[in-house]
Amino acid sequence: MGKVKERTKKVWQWLRKNALNKQMIVYVLIAEAIFWSPCVVTALLALIVNPWWWTAFGAICAFWAGPFTPAVPLQIGLAVLIKKIVERKKK
């Protein structure tokens, strides 16, 4: 029982240090903006250029909002990648 409690404590400490902080929330928001930018661009094209773009907008949103797409892991991975790039730039 002691090992499980100790490992759980270590995992929680790692999560608090690396994932559950204000800085990571900013990276997740940036990753979300990057990830959903094709939807924003196609919506703007539909409003400005041609209403046909609503079809592309709907297709992109429907695909990524589906239940069996890897959207969330990709977004988290993109956030971690952005974090690593920023850390390397600071060094």
N, C-alpha and C positions, 0 to 999 in steps of 0.2 A: 504494500500500500504506500510506503514511503517513496518508492521510485516513481510511481505514477504522479504523486503530488509534486515531487521535485521537477519532473519533466514538464508537467503542466505549468508550473511556475516559470520555468525557463522559457517555454513557448510564449507565455503571456508577456514576459519581459521583452523578448525579441519583437513581438508584435507591437508593443508600445513604443519601442525604440525605432523600429523601421517602417511600420505601416500606419499606426494610429497616432499620427501627430499632424500638426497644422501644415507643415511643409508638404507632406504627402497628399493631403487634401487638395492643395494647390496643383500638384502634379496630376492628380486624377482629374481635376476640372479642365486642365489644359489638354489632357489626353482625350477627354470627352469632346471638347471643342474640335480637336483634330479628327477624331473618329466620325463625328456626325457632320463634318463640313461638307461632304458631298450632298447631303440632304439640304443643307442651307443654300448651297450654290444652285442646285436644281430648282429649289423653290424660288429663288431670286430670278433665275432664268425664266421660269414660268410666269412670274409677275411682269417681267420687263420685256422679254423677247417673244416667247410663243407659249401658249397654254399647253402645248404638247408635252412640255417638260414636267407637268404634273404627273404624267405617267411614269417618268423616270423617278421622280420624287417618291411616289407611292411604292414603286418596285423596290427601291433602295431601303426605304423605311420598313416595308413589310418583310424583306429578307432579313435584316438585322434584328428586327423586333421579334422574330419567330422563336419558338421555344427550343429548337435544337441547333441554334447557331452559336458559335464560340465568341459572341460579342463581349461578354463580361471578362473572360480570361484575356482576350486581346486588349481590352481597354486597360486592365490592370498591368499587363505586360508592357504596354506602351508607356504607362505612368512610371513604371520602374526604369524603363529605358531612358526616359527623360530625366529622371533623378540621377542616374549614373552619368549621363552626358553632362549635366550641370555640375556634379561633383568633380568630374575630370577637368572641366573648364576652370573650376576654382583653384585646382592644384596647379 
